[in-house]
Amino acid sequence: MKKSILFLSAVALLLASCGKPTPTPQDLTVNPSPLKVVGNTVSCKITGTFPQKEFEKKAMLKVTPVLKFGDQEVLGETVVYVGEKVKENGKTVNYKNGGTYSQSFSCDFRPEMARSELYLRFEATKGKKVYDVPDLKVADGVITTQKLADAADNKSVVATDKFQRVIQEMQEADIMFLIQQANLRNSETGSEAVKALTAAIKDAYEAENKQINKLEVSGYASPDGKQDLNEKLAGQRQKASADFLKKNLKKNKVKADIDSQITAEDWEGFKKLMENSNIQDKDLVLRVLSMYTDPEEREAQIKNLSAVFKNIADDILPQLRRSRLRLTTDIIGKSDEEISKLAKEDPAQLSIEEILYAASLESDINEQAKIYKKAIAQYPDDSRAYNNLGMIYFKQGNVAEARRCYTKALQIQPQNPDYNYNAGVAALADNDLDKAATYLGKAAGTSGDLNAAMGTYYTMKGDYAAAKKSYGAAATNNAALQQILDEDYASARKTLAAVKEPNATTAYLQAIVGARTNDRDAVYAGLRNAIAKDASLKAKAQSDIEFAKYQEDETFLSIVK
């Protein structure tokens, strides 16, 4: 903005004895004009000139920028200009040639400054004479559009439950056989492991919340001896064990299919047993297994290790002459209705996974909050309930409580990237940029959109170049706001049109783009849409300097009043 200051009113009132006016700067320019908030600072530079032969040699002029809003004002730093014969400190202005005037103004932003005016306040003297010079308006202020950056535009991350409706359990029992035999021995079929397995089969069949998923019998032979003999032995051992199991099922009135398989030469079992053994030179045996794939060659090479093979024959091979009974049981959890009812009436009967799952069944965030509070009371060492309760508070606009909950979650899991991300977003909502930077710096790997959150951080900080880089191609309100602040209005229009869940802020930003590009229809449509979604935006639009040139427009007034 450029203003030529003739200052005729002051001249009429204030004449020096020589008949010349008090010296004041002219041809003033304020950059930017109107003033705007960047980061949390309102600043500008004011420049002008002192004309030739006007700043008298004994004159002194003190200039102070003043931002006025309502009945308040904020003073900037005073700059002193002096004539050539003035001995006091100041910037000297040559009488004959005149000089340049330059001054900066900066202050912390306050919301009340949205409707404000910048003035210059003068204190003029010549010798001992003091001149009363009125304040001079030089700019309007403050464009507060940057403050539309909304931390809530970044979706918080929920800590998920690990609830499974069906959990599988597996139970096994081995029946051992003597070398080259397949007959069952009572000592084996009556072992504690076999008894426990057959009891588990009966329980899985009869229990309401269980069912048999799979029942398997596998026959094995150790990898010594001829292949055809081993195949026959493994098959016989499998059949004998399966017959035993069938009789047991019939006795207990259990109906279940049995899956059968055989392993003629159990080299995998042999390898595992060798790895876990204390047999001397076991590494040599394992090397043989890796070098040879042919079963007969393997057996021959191992038998050649005569000193080792005796230990193998005594300690390893007997453990491979077996059949294995395996039961896979499906344990069926509580229904959604049961879980929801217990979460409200008796949460002590629920596991932490079930309580967290119960919250996910609720559509009302107030009910979710109640469940998370019960989870915290019952499982205070689990960080997820704190995080998720913090999310509820954040959605409700209670940032202080949200931050408290996130802090508790981080006390339990300090390095959790999702908790740090959520805490960082909450700090942004509190305009606590230092804390936000700390938390977001620890959020690498979060399932939240860290780039978008950093974009919001840089926008709020006033670093629009870094914000642009962080947002990338994001289609969000905050990304569009950065484009508006960067005066890239074509991109801002496209971004706003692509926002997945447009809200009142989306429409308000569309109105601002319309105002900045002289598109009245876009201003009207955007404001109507924004106010329909959020009536509080009426008052904001009335005082928003973005719409200053529409203040007398009848259509505009009909929308915002």
C-alpha positions in Angstrom: 0.0 0.0 0.0 1.3 3.4 -0.9 0.1 6.6 0.8 1.1 10.2 0.0 0.9 12.1 3.2 0.1 15.8 2.6 -0.7 16.1 6.3 -2.6 19.4 5.6 -4.6 19.2 8.9 -1.4 19.0 10.9 0.1 21.8 8.9 -2.8 24.1 9.5 -2.6 23.6 13.3 1.2 23.4 13.7 3.3 26.1 12.3 6.8 26.9 13.3 7.8 30.5 13.8 9.3 30.4 10.3 5.9 29.3 8.9 7.0 25.8 7.9 5.2 22.6 9.0 6.5 19.9 11.4 8.7 17.5 9.3 6.9 14.1 8.7 7.7 11.3 6.2 5.7 11.3 3.0 5.0 8.8 0.2 4.6 6.0 2.7 4.6 2.3 1.7 3.7 -0.5 4.1 4.7 -4.1 3.2 2.6 -6.2 3.6 -0.6 -4.3 3.5 -3.0 -5.3 4.9 -0.9 -6.7 7.7 -1.1 -10.5 8.2 -0.1 -13.0 10.8 2.8 -15.3 10.0 3.5 -18.0 12.6 2.2 -16.1 15.6 3.7 -12.7 14.6 2.3 -9.7 12.9 5.1 -7.7 11.2 5.7 -5.2 8.4 8.1 -2.7 7.1 7.2 1.0 6.6 9.2 3.1 4.2 8.9 6.7 2.9 10.8 9.9 2.2 11.6 13.2 3.8 11.3 15.8 1.0 14.1 18.2 0.2 14.3 21.4 2.3 11.6 20.4 4.7 13.3 18.7 7.6 14.7 21.7 9.4 18.1 21.6 10.9 16.9 22.0 14.5 13.9 19.6 14.2 13.6 16.2 15.8 10.9 13.7 15.0 10.1 10.5 17.0 8.0 7.9 15.0 6.3 5.0 16.7 4.1 2.5 14.9 0.8 1.7 16.8 -1.5 -1.1 16.0 -5.0 -0.2 17.2 -7.8 -2.7 17.8 -11.0 -2.0 19.8 -10.0 0.0 22.8 -6.5 -1.5 22.8 -3.2 -0.7 21.1 0.2 -2.2 20.8 3.3 0.1 20.3 6.2 -0.8 18.2 9.8 0.5 18.6 10.3 4.2 18.3 12.7 5.5 15.6 14.2 9.1 16.1 15.1 11.4 13.1 17.0 14.6 13.7 18.0 17.6 11.8 21.6 18.5 11.1 22.0 20.8 14.1 20.4 18.5 16.7 23.0 17.0 19.1 20.7 14.3 20.3 21.1 10.7 19.0 19.0 9.8 16.0 19.1 9.3 12.2 20.2 12.6 10.6 18.1 14.0 7.8 19.9 16.4 5.5 17.9 19.6 5.1 18.9 20.3 1.5 18.6 16.8 0.1 16.0 15.3 2.3 16.3 11.6 3.2 14.7 8.2 3.5 12.4 7.0 6.2 12.4 3.2 7.1 10.9 1.5 10.1 9.8 -2.1 11.1 6.9 -3.1 13.2 6.4 -6.5 14.9 4.2 -7.9 17.7 2.7 -11.1 18.9 -0.7 -11.9 17.4 -3.9 -11.7 19.4 -7.2 -12.8 18.0 -8.7 -9.3 18.7 -6.3 -7.9 16.1 -8.4 -9.4 13.2 -10.0 -6.0 12.8 -7.2 -3.5 13.4 -5.4 -0.5 11.9 -1.8 0.5 11.9 -0.9 4.1 12.7 2.2 6.1 13.0 2.5 8.2 16.1 4.7 11.3 16.0 6.4 13.3 18.6 7.8 16.5 16.8 10.0 19.2 18.3 11.9 22.1 16.9 14.2 23.6 19.5 12.1 23.9 22.6 8.8 23.9 20.7 6.7 20.8 20.8 4.2 20.1 18.1 1.0 18.1 18.7 0.8 15.8 15.6 -2.2 13.5 15.2 -1.7 9.7 14.6 -1.6 8.8 10.9 -3.3 5.7 9.6 -1.0 3.8 7.2 -2.5 0.3 6.9 -5.3 -2.0 7.7 -4.8 -5.3 9.6 -4.7 -8.2 10.3 -5.3 -11.0 7.8 -5.6 -14.1 10.1 -6.1 -16.7 7.4 -3.1 -18.7 8.5 -4.9 -19.3 11.8 -7.4 -21.5 9.9 -4.7 -24.2 10.1 -6.5 -26.9 12.1 -4.7 -29.6 14.0 -7.9 -31.7 13.9 -7.5 -31.9 10.1 -4.9 -34.6 11.0 -6.8 -37.8 12.0 -5.6 -39.3 15.3 -4.6 -42.9 15.4 -6.6 -45.4 17.4 -4.8 -48.2 19.4 -6.5 -51.3 18.1 -7.6 -54.3 20.1 -6.4 -57.8 19.4 -9.7 -59.4 20.0 -10.3 -62.7 18.1 -13.7 -64.3 18.1 -12.1 -67.7 17.5 -8.8 -68.7 19.0 -7.1 -71.9 18.1 -5.4 -74.1 20.6 -3.2 -77.1 19.7 -2.4 -80.1 21.9 -0.1 -83.0 21.0 0.8 -86.4 22.4 3.4 -88.9 21.1 3.1 -92.7 21.2 6.6 -94.3 21.1 7.5 -97.6 19.4 10.3 -100.0 19.7 12.8 -100.5 16.9 11.2 -102.0 13.8 7.9 -102.5 15.7 4.4 -101.0 15.3 2.5 -102.6 18.2 1.0 -100.3 20.8 2.2 -100.7 24.4 0.0 -99.9 27.4 2.7 -97.8 28.9 2.4 -95.5 25.9 -1.4 -95.4 25.3 -1.8 -94.9 29.1 0.7 -92.1 29.3 -0.3 -88.8 30.9 0.1 -86.9 27.6 -2.2 -89.3 25.8 -4.8 -89.2 28.6 -4.7 -85.4 28.6 -5.2 -85.3 24.8 -8.1 -87.7 24.8 -9.8 -85.7 27.6 -9.2 -82.5 25.6 -10.9 -84.1 22.6 -14.0 -85.0 24.7 -14.0 -81.5 26.2 -13.7 -79.8 22.8 -16.6 -81.9 21.5 -18.9 -81.2 24.4 -18.2 -77.6 25.4 -20.5 -74.9 24.1 -17.7 -72.5 23.3 -15.4 -75.1 21.7 -15.3 -77.2 18.6 -12.8 -79.7 17.1 -11.1 -78.0 14.1 -8.8 -80.9 13.2 -7.7 -84.3 14.6 -4.5 -85.7 13.1 -2.5 -88.9 13.5 1.0 -89.0 11.9 3.1 -92.1 11.7 7.0 -91.8 11.7 10.0 -93.9 11.3 13.6 -93.1 12.1 15.9 -92.5 9.1 17.9 -95.6 9.6 17.2 -98.8 7.6 15.8 -99.3 4.2 13.3 -96.9 2.7 10.6 -99.5 2.0 10.8 -100.9 5.5 10.5 -97.5 7.0 7.5 -96.6 4.8 5.8 -99.9 6.0 6.6 -99.2 9.7 5.4 -95.6 9.5 2.1 -96.7 7.9 1.6 -99.4 10.5 2.3 -97.1 13.4 -0.1 -94.5 12.0 -2.8 -97.1 11.5 -2.4 -98.6 15.0 -2.5 -95.2 16.6 -5.5 -94.1 14.5 -7.4 -97.3 15.4 -6.7 -96.6 19.1 -8.0 -93.1 18.7 -11.1 -94.2 16.9 -11.9 -96.6 19.7 -11.4 -93.8 22.2 -13.7 -91.5 20.3 -16.4 -94.1 20.1 -16.1 -94.8 23.9 -16.5 -91.1 24.6 -19.3 -90.7 22.0 -17.3 -88.1 20.1 -17.8 -87.8 16.4 -14.8 -86.4 14.5 -12.9 -87.2 11.4 -9.2 -88.2 11.6 -6.6 -86.9 9.1 -3.7 -89.3 8.6 -0.2 -89.0 7.2 3.1 -90.8 7.3 6.7 -89.7 7.3 8.9 -92.7 6.3 12.2 -91.2 7.2 12.0 -88.3 9.6 15.1 -86.3 8.6 13.6 -83.0 9.8 12.9 -84.5 13.2 16.4 -85.9 13.2 17.9 -82.6 12.4 16.0 -80.8 15.2 16.9 -83.4 17.8 20.6 -83.2 16.8 20.6 -79.4 17.0 19.2 -79.5 20.6 21.5 -82.4 21.7 24.8 -82.4 23.5 26.3 -85.1 21.3 29.9 -84.6 20.6 30.7 -83.8 16.9 27.0 -82.9 16.3 28.2 -80.1 14.0 29.9 -82.7 11.8 26.6 -84.7 11.6 24.6 -81.5 10.7 27.2 -80.7 8.1 26.6 -84.1 6.5 22.8 -83.3 6.4 23.5 -80.1 4.6 25.9 -81.7 2.1 23.9 -84.7 1.1 20.2 -84.8 0.1 20.0 -88.5 -0.9 18.6 -90.4 2.1 20.8 -93.5 1.6 23.9 -91.4 1.1 23.1 -89.4 4.3 22.6 -92.7 6.3 25.8 -94.1 5.0 27.9 -91.0 5.8 26.5 -90.8 9.3 27.1 -94.5 10.0 30.7 -94.0 8.9 31.1 -91.7 11.9 31.2 -94.8 14.1 32.0 -93.0 17.3 29.2 -90.6 16.9 26.7 -93.0 15.5 26.5 -95.1 18.6 25.3 -92.0 20.6 22.9 -91.3 17.8 21.5 -94.8 17.9 21.1 -94.6 21.6 19.8 -91.1 22.1 18.3 -89.7 18.9 16.8 -92.5 16.8 14.5 -94.0 19.5 12.8 -90.6 19.8 11.8 -90.7 16.1 10.1 -94.1 16.3 6.7 -92.7 17.0 3.2 -91.6 16.1 1.9 -88.2 16.9 -1.7 -87.3 17.9 -2.5 -83.7 17.4 -5.8 -81.9 18.3 -6.6 -78.4 17.0 -9.4 -76.8 18.9 -11.4 -73.7 18.1 -12.3 -71.7 21.2 -15.3 -69.5 20.3 -15.4 -66.2 22.2 -18.3 -64.1 23.5 -20.8 -62.6 21.0 -20.9 -58.9 20.3 -24.1 -58.6 22.4 -22.5 -60.4 25.3 -19.4 -58.2 25.2 -21.4 -55.0 25.0 -23.6 -56.0 27.9 -20.7 -57.0 30.1 -18.8 -53.8 29.2 -21.6 -51.8 30.7 -22.7 -54.0 33.5 -19.7 -56.2 34.6 -16.5 -55.3 32.8 -14.5 -57.4 35.3 -15.5 -60.4 33.3 -13.8 -59.1 30.2 -10.2 -59.2 29.1 -8.5 -56.0 28.0 -8.9 -57.1 24.4 -12.7 -57.6 24.9 -13.1 -54.3 26.6 -11.3 -52.4 23.9 -13.3 -54.3 21.3 -16.5 -53.4 23.2 -15.6 -49.7 22.7 -15.3 -50.2 18.9 -18.9 -51.6 18.9 -20.2 -48.2 20.1 -21.1 -45.4 17.7 -21.6 -42.8 20.4 -18.2 -41.4 21.4 -19.5 -40.6 24.9 -20.3 -44.3 25.4 -16.8 -45.2 24.0 -15.3 -42.8 26.6 -17.1 -44.6 29.4 -15.8 -48.0 28.3 -12.2 -46.7 28.0 -12.4 -45.3 31.5 -13.5 -48.7 32.8 -10.6 -50.3 30.8 -8.2 -47.9 32.5 -9.6 -48.7 36.0 -9.3 -52.4 35.4 -6.1 -52.5 33.3 -4.1 -49.4 34.4 -0.9 -50.7 32.8 -2.3 -51.0 29.3 -1.5 -47.9 27.3 -4.1 -48.3 24.6 -7.1 -47.2 26.7 -5.3 -44.0 27.6 -4.5 -43.3 24.0 -8.1 -44.0 22.8 -9.7 -41.9 25.6 -7.3 -39.1 24.6 -8.7 -39.4 21.1 -12.3 -39.0 22.4 -11.3 -35.9 24.4 -9.6 -34.5 21.3 -12.7 -35.0 19.1 -14.7 -33.2 21.8 -12.4 -30.3 21.8 -11.0 -30.9 25.3 -7.4 -30.6 24.3 -6.0 -30.4 27.9 -7.5 -33.8 28.8 -6.5 -35.3 25.5 -2.9 -34.3 26.2 -3.1 -35.7 29.7 -4.2 -39.0 28.4 -1.6 -39.1 25.7 1.1 -38.3 28.3 -0.1 -41.3 30.4 0.1 -43.6 27.4 3.6 -42.4 26.6 4.7 -43.0 30.2 3.9 -46.7 29.6 5.2 -46.8 26.0 7.5 -43.8 25.4 8.7 -44.8 22.0 5.3 -45.7 20.5 5.1 -43.8 17.2 1.3 -43.6 17.2 1.1 -42.1 20.7 3.8 -39.6 19.8 1.9 -38.7 16.7 -1.3 -38.1 18.6 0.5 -36.1 21.3 2.1 -34.0 18.6 -1.3 -33.3 16.9 -2.8 -32.3 20.3 0.2 -30.0 21.0 -0.5 -28.3 17.6 -4.1 -27.8 18.7 -2.7 -26.1 21.8 -0.4 -24.0 19.6 2.5 -25.5 21.6 4.8 -25.8 18.6 8.0 -26.7 20.5 6.3 -29.8 22.1 4.6 -30.6 18.8 8.1 -30.8 17.1 9.4 -33.0 19.9 6.6 -35.5 19.7 6.3 -35.6 15.9 10.1 -36.1 15.8 9.5 -39.4 17.6 6.6 -40.5 15.4 8.5 -42.1 12.5 6.7 -45.3 11.6 3.3 -44.1 12.8 0.2 -45.2 10.9 -1.0 -41.6 11.0 -0.2 -39.2 8.2 3.1 -37.8 9.6 3.8 -35.7 6.5 0.5 -33.9 6.8 1.0 -33.3 10.5 4.4 -31.8 9.8 2.8 -29.7 7.1 0.4 -28.3 9.7 3.3 -27.7 12.0 5.2 -25.7 9.4 2.1 -23.8 8.4 1.5 -22.7 12.0 5.1 -21.8 12.3 5.0 -19.7 9.2 7.4 -21.7 7.1 5.3 -22.1 4.0 8.0 -23.6 1.8 8.6 -26.5 4.3 4.8 -26.9 4.6 4.4 -27.2 0.9 7.1 -29.9 0.7 5.5 -31.8 3.6 1.9 -31.7 2.2 2.9 -33.0 -1.2 -0.3 -33.9 -3.1 -2.5 -34.2 0.0 -6.1 -33.1 -0.5 -6.9 -31.6 2.9 -8.1 -28.2 4.2 -4.6 -27.6 5.6 -2.9 -28.3 2.3 -5.3 -26.0 0.5 -4.7 -23.3 3.2 -0.9 -23.5 2.5 -1.6 -23.0 -1.2 -3.7 -19.9 -0.4 -1.0 -18.5 1.8 1.4 -19.2 -1.1 -1.0 -17.3 -3.4 -1.4 -20.5 -5.6 -5.2 -20.1 -6.0 -5.6 -22.5 -8.9 -4.1 -25.3 -6.9 -6.1 -24.4 -3.8 -9.3 -24.7 -5.8 -8.4 -28.1 -7.0 -7.3 -29.3 -3.5 -10.5 -28.0 -1.9 -12.6 -29.7 -4.5 -10.8 -33.0 -3.8 -11.2 -33.0 0.0 -12.9 -36.3 0.9 -15.0 -35.0 3.8 -15.6 -31.3 3.2 -16.7 -29.3 6.2 -17.3 -25.7 7.2 -13.6 -24.8 6.9 -13.5 -26.3 3.4 -16.3 -24.0 2.3 -14.8 -21.0 4.2 -11.5 -21.5 2.4 -13.4 -21.6 -0.9 -14.9 -18.3 -0.1 -11.5 -16.8 0.6 -10.1 -18.0 -2.7 -13.1 -16.4 -4.3 -12.4 -13.1 -2.5 -8.8 -13.1 -3.5 -9.6 -13.8 -7.2 -12.5 -11.4 -7.4 -15.0 -14.2 -7.9 -18.1 -12.9 -6.1 -20.2 -16.0 -6.8 -17.5 -18.2 -5.1 -17.5 -15.9 -2.1 -21.3 -16.1 -1.7 -21.5 -19.8 -2.3 -18.6 -20.6 0.0 -19.9 -18.5 2.9 -23.5 -19.8 2.6 -22.2 -23.4 2.7 -19.7 -22.6 5.6 -22.3 -20.8 7.7 -24.9 -23.6 7.1 -22.4 -26.0 8.6 -21.1 -23.7 11.4 -23.1 -20.7 12.3 -20.2 -19.2 14.3 -18.5 -18.3 11.0 -21.0 -15.5 10.5 -19.2 -13.4 13.1 -15.8 -14.4 11.7 -16.7 -13.4 8.2 -18.0 -10.0 9.4 -14.6 -9.2 10.9 -12.4 -11.0 8.4 -10.3 -8.6 6.4 -10.3 -11.1 3.6 -13.8 -9.9 2.9 -13.1 -6.2 3.5 -14.3 -5.0 0.1 -17.6 -6.8 0.6 -18.5 -5.1 3.8 -21.0 -2.8 2.1 -22.3 -5.5 -0.3 -25.9 -6.3 0.2 -25.7 -10.0 -0.7 -22.7 -10.4 1.6 -24.5 -8.7 4.4 -27.6 -10.8 4.0 -25.4 -13.9 4.3 -23.4 -13.0 7.4 -26.0 -11.1 9.4 
